[in-house]
């Protein structure tokens, strides 16, 4: 808990004062972008969208009962619903739009985007061997190790054994299970080591590169902090919404390209391998005929959420940290909070949440 609180406090480091403030506005697609140097964020009333406002109270009660701290729904970039409950992470004040929370594994989506930027900047290729940047980083034979690429790390197909402490990034923890590309397993360690890949490839500090290339240009707040082996992002809920808006707009913030490589973005949010069809490059994909979950070598013959739109892409994190993007409707849904149902991956809560959302928006 002490480490978690320290991480939270470090996350209060905000944007570099030297960053040019973007006034925001409406782009050619009709998407609204809030200014980068201000708390200003335009809203749209649910009544103007013909949403069923009589169902909002029931939705909020469901969220509160599920230990939710923050919930936002954006339509065309504007905030339609914004609800806060419970206490902040220090349990000192009521949670609000300026409160900080952890993304957990929803933060994997940030790393995925940053890898695309590093590739666009010419620092790396996702087809590169991971050993090009990390050297002899596993207990595998050199032949086995050299089969692992950055793309395998992005797609959770490194072939490394995820049994035991799957967070451990020490070389002694990284052992052979299968050839790279032949097995999908949700394994935190190879993902976490992408930060080291980026750092070695850019020959600089990971946080500095992240802040300059992604966080600051779109006006996010927050910072990364290590909790044991895991590198966890802390921010306000609106920072997560900003990132969702960037991805919804295919890597452009208003009229500025943050990641111009649209092929990478397309690959990032589509099936990355033929084993778990519901997984891209560290993004979860709804609407597929089957999915696999962390800790299980079991193919579940249905989409992640039957209530959610089929084209929804998501960052999903421990205890129900949700970044949901629905391109067909220009909708973004953010949920942050404590574990709603004591499950390892609260997909049941996610599905029920979308059932309540549908009652409002349909």
Secondary structure, DSSP 4 states (H G I P E B T S, - for coil): -HHHHHHHHHTT----TTSPPP--EE-TTS-EE--TTSS---B--TGGGT--GGGHHHHHHHHHHTTEEEEEEEETTEEEEEEE-SB-TTSSSB--TT--EE-GGGGHHHHHHHHHHHHHTTS--TTSBTHHHHSS-SSS-HHHHTT-BHHHHHHT---B--SS-TT--SGGG--BSS-TTS-----HHHHHTHHHHHHHHHTS-HHHHHIIIIIGGGT---EEEEETTEEEEEE-HHHHHHHHHHHHTTTEETTEES---HHHHHHHTS--SSS-TTBSSS-EE-S-S-B--TT----BSS-S-SSS-TTEEEEEETTTEEEEEEGGGTEEEEEEES-SSS-SS-HHHHHHHHHHHHHHH-
